[in-house]
Amino acid sequence: MMVEFFQRRRAGVTLLSLLGVALLFMALHIGPYVSGVKAALWFFVSPEIVYSGEFFNKLDFLSGRLFQLVKVEGENHILRAQNARLSKREVERDVLESENNRLRDLLTLKQFVFPEAVAAEVVGRDLRSWFHSVVINKGLNDNIPLSAAVVAGSSSRPVLLGRVVDVQDESSKVLLLTDAISAISVSVERTGDIGLLEGRNGPFAALNYLPQHSTVAPGDSIVTVGRGGIFPAGVPIGDVVSVTNSEDGFFRQARVRPSVNMGAVREVLVIQRKEPLRPSPTPGPKP
Amino acid sequence: MKRFIFFAATLFLGALAHFFCQRYLSLPSAAPDVLLLLTAAHGFACGPMTGQLLGFCWGIIGDSTGTELFGVSAFNLALIGFLAGAFRRRVASERVTAQLVIGLVATLVQTAVGHSLLSTFEAANRSSMFIILLQCAMNVVFVPWVFLAVERWLDLWAIEREHV
């Protein structure tokens, strides 16, 4: 009967036993037996606590590194974008600085050398070669005359670029002095020898028909003569690179490098003549 | 044998889960009492015997790691495990609302019994009302997840439920 009672009330009896043990522990918690039990339990439980603590510490370390990586990745992304913006700004600044210098040169030329000149911007180039012609954004509406001289600014000094060969309302075409059909009367600044500068469709021009006795030498500056009413006198063109004799032996000829890079010109000055160019009057029969 | 391995594994993983939650999911003055919730969940799922035995063992483990009066947690959790098992056929513990009430009641019972025991054996009352309320709130938040985890754990071991 007793056994049957315990079997039927097994859970309750077990509970009473467990609660009794717990109460015993509490009642005797400062006694040596309970302390021993506690120490023994701690002996079995402490490895789990220690190892789990180490595991959690490693987990913390890894998660910390992971968060750090994510943070660094985010910062990297921001810095890349910032770097791209700054690089773009730097390029824009360089372009603006270069443009500013060119415009300052041009302004100086316009103010002190050619007060009546019209500033223009190169808006197009000959598709075949940089040495033929360029298109500027000024035309008849800006009183650009046909055959007007066109100069570029280089270190605040004018350099002859060519002349206007075609004028429209809003634009003009400028024949560069390096074009093969360009021929300009020029002189060697040092010796005063006069010759004909002809384009060669390349970066250099040929200075022909110099007198045989000319002492022209490499490094001499070539300037405009100023005859004919198209180009003003004394405008620099370039420097002599080499000097040879002509094939027939009657003349000296030189290779001239223009002082301005034809492919890099962005702004120019069109020099307006006070009087339009007219064909020279044909001499009539004397009365 | 299977029952014994299940018992040992449950004890080990339950203690580990408790340490984990105390470390990562605790507030400055309170942490979810995972052992209490696990005891209640096992009591509802497996009956009073399993519930009270697991509760007593977890309580002893908790007591051995702490500085509180030795035996209080064992007493509390054994009682909670038994009561959960005793009420398993009267409460639909698979419903979330019932689980919330179970979490709240278990916390209150544990607090009341614990305070009584402590005041009896140590004449000390260690928790403020705010901390008790915070503890209740945290346990209520966590109780559905603990019940769900216990269900999955028992499925894994193919343990037959006693409340169904």
Contacts between the chains, C-beta under 8 A, distances in Angstrom:
chain1	res1	chain2	res2	distance
A	10	B	49	6.9
A	11	B	47	7.4
A	11	B	48	4.1
A	11	B	49	5.0
A	11	B	52	7.1
A	11	B	82	6.6
A	11	B	85	6.8
A	11	B	86	7.8
A	12	B	82	7.8
A	14	B	49	6.3
A	14	B	52	6.4
A	14	B	53	7.4
A	15	B	48	7.2
A	15	B	52	5.3
A	15	B	78	6.4
A	15	B	79	7.3
A	15	B	82	4.5
A	18	B	52	6.0
A	18	B	53	7.7
A	18	B	56	4.6
A	18	B	74	7.2
A	18	B	75	7.9
A	18	B	78	4.3
A	19	B	75	5.8
A	19	B	78	6.2
A	19	B	79	6.7
A	21	B	56	7.9
A	21	B	71	7.6
A	21	B	74	7.5
A	22	B	56	7.3
A	22	B	59	7.4
A	22	B	71	4.2
A	22	B	72	7.5
A	22	B	74	4.4
A	22	B	75	3.6
A	22	B	78	6.6
A	23	B	71	7.0
A	23	B	75	6.7
A	24	B	71	7.4
A	25	B	63	7.6
A	25	B	70	5.0
A	25	B	71	3.1
A	25	B	74	7.1
A	26	B	69	5.6
A	26	B	70	6.8
A	26	B	71	4.2
A	26	B	72	6.4
A	26	B	75	7.2
A	26	B	117	6.3
A	26	B	121	4.9
A	27	B	121	6.9
A	29	B	69	5.8
A	29	B	70	4.8
A	29	B	71	6.8
A	29	B	121	7.1
A	34	B	70	5.9
A	34	B	71	7.9
A	37	B	70	8.0
A	38	B	63	7.3
A	38	B	64	5.5
A	38	B	70	5.4
A	41	B	60	6.1
A	41	B	61	7.1
A	41	B	63	7.8
A	41	B	64	3.7
A	42	B	64	4.8
A	42	B	65	7.2
A	45	B	15	7.6
A	45	B	61	5.3
A	45	B	64	5.3
A	45	B	65	6.1
A	46	B	65	7.9
A	48	B	12	6.8
A	48	B	15	6.2
A	48	B	16	7.0
A	49	B	19	6.8
A	49	B	65	6.3
A	52	B	16	5.6
A	52	B	19	5.2
A	52	B	20	7.7
A	53	B	19	7.6
A	56	B	19	7.4
A	56	B	20	7.0
A	56	B	23	5.6
A	56	B	24	7.9
